[in-house]
Amino acid sequence: MTLDLQLAGRTALVTGASRGIGLAITSALAAEGAAVVAGALRGSDELDRLSREAQVRAVAVDLTTTEGPGELVAAAVAELGGIDILVNNVGAVRPRLDGFVALTDEDWEWGLTINFLAAARTMRAAVPAMTGRPGAAIVTVSSVNAYLPDPGVIDYSAAKAALANLCKSLSKELGPAIRVNTISPGPVQTDLWLGGQGVAATVGKASGVEPDEVVRRQQAAAATGRFTRPDEVADLVLFLASDRAANITGSDIRIDGGLVTTL
């Protein structure tokens, strides 16, 4: 017996869709037969290829501006006629290795905007376009740092905690018409961690160790001994967006290989 997620013919909007987790989510939704608008600041060869091969339209947008989220939602509604599924994936992190007092107002504004306000503004714009559509669902990619505060990413941790809190509140306001859930990944095999300017490279340079050693130590902290793959996060997003999860709302699902050891 196969698990039919019944996503064929559904419409979806994904933010931060050009690479990493967002690209994996967009690809997975398209493979299930959904029509997807994929928002990203910059495109990628992979997203361009997907746009040629599947029901995917890439939209260039800066979600850190006040008007960007609304423009993306308007483009999605014009393309799709309405939105059944919204996936808030856009986010970024800059390791803060000089301590709390070194963070400027500009640092805080950057972290809170990309990791909290972008999603809040996108949801505010999208909810009217999702209202009245059976099975409508919002899935937001948060982080284990929402409840695993880390001074090395202090603004990121605070923003993700606010994001998880917001989504829980919205699940109460919007239910049962629109389900709202979050996913909290631990480290994932993406450029955020593994890229030339990623967490491993930045922390390694500051501490005098190779990035591979930073990764090895972080992997060892997880019970599974490895990072999560982007496609594993995408699979979880698809389940929560589907009617197979029709009575799941206001939940946060952790996918961290056992990194968080508390209940």
C-alpha positions in Angstrom: 0.0 0.0 0.0 1.4 3.4 -1.0 1.0 6.6 0.9 -0.8 8.9 -1.5 -0.3 12.5 -0.2 -3.0 13.7 -2.6 -1.0 16.8 -3.5 -1.6 16.5 -7.3 -3.4 19.6 -8.5 -2.7 21.6 -5.4 -1.0 25.0 -5.5 2.0 26.0 -3.4 4.2 28.9 -2.7 7.7 28.3 -1.4 10.1 30.9 -0.2 13.9 30.7 -0.3 13.5 28.1 -3.1 16.7 28.4 -5.2 18.9 26.0 -3.3 19.2 23.8 -0.2 16.0 22.9 1.7 13.9 25.3 -0.3 14.9 23.7 -3.6 14.3 20.2 -2.2 10.8 21.2 -1.1 10.0 22.8 -4.4 11.2 19.7 -6.3 9.3 17.3 -4.0 6.1 19.3 -4.3 6.4 19.3 -8.1 7.1 15.6 -8.2 3.8 15.0 -6.3 2.0 17.0 -9.0 1.6 20.3 -7.3 1.9 23.6 -9.2 4.6 25.7 -7.4 5.6 29.4 -7.3 9.2 29.4 -6.1 10.4 32.7 -4.6 14.1 33.5 -4.2 16.4 36.5 -4.1 18.6 35.0 -6.7 17.9 32.1 -9.0 20.0 29.0 -9.6 20.7 26.6 -12.4 18.9 23.9 -10.5 15.8 26.0 -10.1 15.9 27.1 -13.7 16.0 23.4 -14.8 13.1 22.6 -12.5 11.1 25.4 -14.0 11.6 23.9 -17.5 10.7 20.4 -16.4 7.8 20.8 -14.0 5.0 23.1 -13.0 7.3 25.5 -11.3 7.5 29.2 -11.8 10.5 31.0 -10.3 9.9 34.6 -9.0 12.8 36.8 -8.1 12.0 38.7 -4.9 13.8 40.3 -2.0 11.8 39.2 1.1 13.8 41.4 3.4 12.0 44.5 2.0 8.6 45.5 3.4 6.9 45.1 0.0 8.7 41.9 -1.2 6.5 39.4 0.6 3.3 41.0 -0.7 4.7 41.2 -4.2 5.5 37.5 -4.1 2.1 36.5 -2.9 0.5 38.6 -5.6 2.6 36.9 -8.2 1.6 33.5 -6.9 -2.1 34.3 -6.9 -1.9 35.6 -10.4 0.0 32.5 -11.5 -2.0 29.9 -9.5 -5.4 31.4 -8.9 -5.0 30.9 -5.2 -2.7 29.3 -2.6 -3.3 25.9 -1.0 0.1 25.5 0.6 2.5 28.1 1.9 6.0 27.0 2.9 8.0 29.6 4.7 11.6 28.5 4.2 13.6 31.6 3.7 16.2 32.3 6.4 19.9 32.8 7.0 22.4 32.8 9.8 25.6 34.7 10.6 27.7 33.3 13.4 28.2 36.0 16.1 31.6 35.1 17.5 32.4 38.5 19.2 29.7 38.3 21.8 26.3 39.9 22.5 27.5 43.4 23.1 29.2 43.5 19.7 25.9 43.1 17.9 24.7 46.4 16.4 21.1 47.5 15.7 21.9 46.7 12.0 22.9 43.1 12.9 19.6 42.7 14.9 17.5 44.2 12.1 19.1 41.8 9.6 18.6 38.7 11.7 15.1 39.5 12.7 14.0 40.6 9.2 15.3 37.5 7.3 14.3 35.0 9.9 11.1 36.4 11.3 9.6 39.4 9.6 9.9 37.9 6.1 7.7 34.9 7.1 5.3 37.1 9.1 4.8 39.4 6.2 4.4 36.6 3.7 1.8 34.9 5.9 -0.1 38.2 6.4 -0.3 38.6 2.6 -1.1 34.9 1.9 -3.8 34.2 4.4 -6.6 36.0 2.5 -5.6 34.0 -0.6 -5.7 30.7 1.3 -9.0 31.3 3.2 -11.8 29.1 1.9 -9.6 26.6 0.2 -10.1 23.1 1.6 -7.0 21.6 3.2 -5.1 24.9 3.2 -1.8 24.6 5.2 1.1 26.7 6.2 4.4 24.9 7.0 7.3 27.0 8.4 10.9 25.9 8.6 12.1 27.0 12.0 15.1 25.6 13.8 16.2 23.7 16.9 17.7 27.0 17.9 14.2 28.2 18.7 14.5 26.2 21.9 18.2 25.5 21.9 19.6 29.0 22.4 23.2 29.5 21.3 25.2 32.6 21.9 27.1 32.0 18.7 23.9 32.6 16.7 22.1 34.7 19.3 20.0 36.8 16.9 19.1 33.8 14.8 18.0 31.8 17.9 15.8 34.7 19.1 14.2 35.2 15.7 13.4 31.5 15.3 11.9 31.4 18.8 9.6 34.4 17.9 8.7 32.6 14.6 7.7 29.4 16.4 5.6 31.4 18.8 3.9 33.3 16.0 3.0 30.1 14.2 1.6 28.6 17.3 -0.6 31.7 17.8 -1.7 31.6 14.2 -2.7 27.9 14.4 -5.2 28.9 17.1 -6.5 31.9 15.1 -6.8 30.3 11.7 -7.9 26.7 12.7 -9.6 24.8 11.4 -9.6 26.7 8.1 -5.8 26.8 7.7 -3.5 24.5 9.5 -0.2 26.0 10.7 2.8 23.9 11.7 6.5 24.3 12.1 9.5 22.1 11.4 12.7 22.5 13.5 15.8 21.0 11.7 19.1 20.7 13.3 22.2 21.1 11.1 21.3 20.2 7.5 23.6 19.5 4.5 23.3 22.9 2.9 25.5 25.9 2.2 24.3 27.5 5.4 26.5 25.0 7.2 28.9 23.7 4.6 29.4 26.6 2.1 32.5 28.6 1.8 31.0 31.3 4.0 28.9 28.9 6.1 28.9 28.2 9.8 31.6 25.5 9.6 34.0 27.7 7.7 33.3 30.8 9.9 33.6 28.9 13.2 36.7 27.0 12.0 38.5 30.1 11.0 37.8 31.8 14.3 38.9 28.8 16.3 41.8 27.7 14.2 40.4 24.4 13.1 39.5 23.0 9.7 35.8 23.3 8.7 35.7 19.5 8.3 36.6 19.2 11.9 33.9 21.6 13.0 31.4 19.5 11.0 32.7 16.3 12.5 32.3 17.6 16.0 28.7 18.8 15.3 27.8 15.5 13.7 29.1 13.6 16.8 26.7 15.6 19.0 23.7 13.9 17.2 22.5 10.5 18.1 22.5 9.5 14.5 26.0 10.9 14.0 25.2 12.9 10.9 23.5 16.0 9.5 20.0 15.9 8.0 19.6 15.8 4.3 17.5 18.5 2.5 15.2 15.8 1.0 14.4 14.5 4.5 13.2 17.9 5.5 11.2 18.2 2.3 9.5 14.8 3.0 8.3 16.1 6.3 7.1 19.3 4.8 5.0 17.4 2.2 3.4 15.2 4.9 2.4 18.2 7.0 1.1 20.0 4.0 -1.1 17.0 2.9 -4.4 15.8 4.1 -2.7 12.9 5.7 -1.9 15.3 8.5 -5.3 16.9 8.5 -5.6 16.9 12.3 -2.1 18.2 13.0 -1.9 21.9 13.6 0.0 24.1 16.1 2.8 21.4 16.2 6.5 21.7 15.9 8.2 18.6 14.4 11.9 18.2 15.2 14.3 16.6 12.7 17.7 16.8 14.2 19.1 13.3 14.5 18.6 13.4 18.2 20.7 16.5 18.8 18.3 17.9 21.4 18.4 15.6 24.3 15.6 17.0 26.4 11.9 16.1 26.1 
